[in-house]
Amino acid sequence: MLFHFSEEDSIKIFVPKEKQNRPDFPAVVWAIDEENEFTYYFPRNCPRIVCRRDEATADQHLQLFFNNTIADIIVTVESDWYTRISKQTIFRYCFDDECFELFDKTAGYYISRQVVKPKLVDTYGNLLERLIQKGVELRFTTNLYPLREAILASDFKGFGIHRFNNAKRL
């Protein structure tokens, strides 16, 4: 089973679309696997940075990004988004995975070049609680730029940066 998250509750079919920030990429329907779905437990435009620890994470990266925690996953969000996250309801559209192909194993992204009909729709509220239940350490900061710059200046590979165009400017 694969999933697509939306703030809209009544999507009947998913038609392949081009990504606005990647006009060179073909029109597709995006989906995510269950292991990585927590990265979408946020309002759509919420900027966030996901850091993941695994057995290959270098000691220097453990010191930089995982110091003083035993969490394997940390999601950092700007503080201004706290209220919106706590009040947000999102909808998880469930798909059969046979018409999808793996796009990015690390992020759990799948794509389909076909129109896709959801099998069912789940309503997700209490997003902060859902993140906690998934074992995610949620951090709030006044600005994401310092963390982003530290990650990009390193050779750390276990991260994802989502909707950063909505982050506050320094």
C-alpha positions in Angstrom: 0.0 0.0 0.0 1.2 3.5 -0.9 -0.1 6.9 0.2 -0.6 10.5 -0.8 -1.3 13.2 1.8 -3.5 16.2 1.1 -5.4 18.9 2.9 -8.2 18.2 0.5 -10.7 15.6 1.5 -12.6 14.8 -1.7 -10.1 13.9 -4.4 -11.6 11.2 -6.6 -8.8 10.6 -9.0 -5.1 11.6 -9.1 -4.0 12.9 -12.5 -0.2 13.0 -13.3 1.1 16.6 -12.9 4.4 18.3 -13.5 6.2 19.5 -10.4 6.4 23.3 -10.5 10.1 23.3 -9.4 11.1 20.6 -11.9 9.6 21.4 -15.3 12.1 19.0 -16.9 10.5 16.0 -15.1 7.5 14.2 -16.6 4.0 14.5 -15.2 3.5 11.9 -12.5 1.4 11.0 -9.4 3.5 11.0 -6.3 3.1 8.5 -3.4 5.0 7.6 -0.3 5.5 4.3 1.6 4.3 3.8 5.2 7.8 3.9 6.7 8.3 7.5 5.5 4.7 8.8 5.6 5.4 10.8 8.8 7.3 13.3 6.7 3.8 14.5 5.5 2.2 14.8 8.9 2.4 18.6 8.4 0.4 21.3 6.7 1.3 21.2 3.0 3.5 24.3 2.9 5.2 23.8 6.3 9.0 24.0 5.8 10.8 21.2 7.6 14.1 19.4 7.8 14.2 15.6 8.4 17.4 14.0 9.7 17.8 10.3 10.0 20.3 8.3 11.9 21.4 4.8 10.7 24.3 2.5 11.2 26.3 4.3 8.5 25.9 7.7 10.1 29.4 9.0 10.8 30.5 10.1 14.3 31.0 13.7 13.2 27.3 13.7 11.9 26.1 12.2 15.2 27.8 15.0 17.0 26.5 17.7 14.7 22.9 16.6 14.2 22.1 14.0 16.9 24.0 15.2 19.9 22.2 14.5 23.2 19.4 12.4 21.8 18.8 8.7 21.2 16.2 9.4 18.5 16.8 8.0 15.0 14.6 10.6 13.3 14.5 14.3 14.1 12.2 16.7 12.3 12.9 20.4 12.8 10.2 23.0 12.1 10.0 26.7 12.5 8.2 27.7 15.7 5.7 29.9 13.8 4.2 26.6 12.5 3.4 25.0 15.8 -0.2 26.2 16.1 -1.0 25.3 12.5 0.5 21.8 12.9 -1.4 21.3 16.1 -4.8 22.3 14.5 -4.2 20.7 11.0 -6.3 17.8 9.7 -4.9 16.0 6.7 -6.2 13.2 4.5 -4.2 10.1 3.6 -5.2 8.6 0.3 -4.4 4.9 0.0 -3.3 3.4 -3.3 -2.5 -0.1 -4.5 1.1 -0.1 -5.5 1.1 -2.1 -8.7 1.0 1.0 -11.0 3.8 2.8 -9.1 7.6 2.5 -9.6 10.2 3.3 -6.9 11.6 6.7 -7.4 13.7 7.3 -4.2 14.2 4.4 -1.8 15.7 6.5 1.0 12.8 8.9 1.0 10.2 6.3 0.2 8.9 8.1 -2.9 7.1 6.3 -5.7 5.7 7.6 -9.0 3.0 6.7 -11.5 2.6 8.0 -14.9 -1.0 6.9 -15.0 -4.2 8.3 -13.5 -4.7 6.7 -10.1 -7.9 6.1 -8.1 -7.5 5.9 -4.3 -8.9 2.8 -2.6 -9.8 4.7 0.6 -9.2 7.9 2.4 -8.2 8.2 6.1 -8.6 11.4 8.2 -5.5 12.3 10.2 -5.8 14.8 13.1 -3.6 15.1 16.1 -0.5 15.3 13.9 1.9 16.1 16.8 0.7 13.0 18.7 1.1 10.9 15.5 4.7 12.0 15.1 5.4 11.1 18.7 3.8 7.7 18.3 6.1 7.1 15.3 9.2 7.8 17.5 10.0 11.1 15.8 11.7 13.7 17.8 10.1 17.0 16.9 12.2 20.2 17.3 11.1 23.8 16.9 13.4 26.6 16.0 13.0 30.3 15.2 14.7 29.8 11.8 15.6 26.8 9.7 18.5 28.4 7.8 21.3 27.7 10.2 20.4 23.9 10.3 20.1 23.8 6.5 23.4 25.5 6.0 25.1 23.2 8.4 23.7 20.1 6.6 24.6 21.4 3.2 28.1 22.3 4.3 28.6 18.7 5.5 28.7 15.4 3.6 25.8 14.1 5.7 23.3 12.2 3.4 20.6 11.2 5.8 18.4 14.3 5.4 15.4 15.7 3.6 14.4 19.3 3.2 10.8 20.0 2.5 9.0 23.2 1.4 12.1 25.3 2.3 10.9 28.1 0.0 8.4 28.8 2.8 11.0 29.2 5.5 11.6 32.6 7.1 14.4 34.5 5.4 17.4 35.4 7.5 
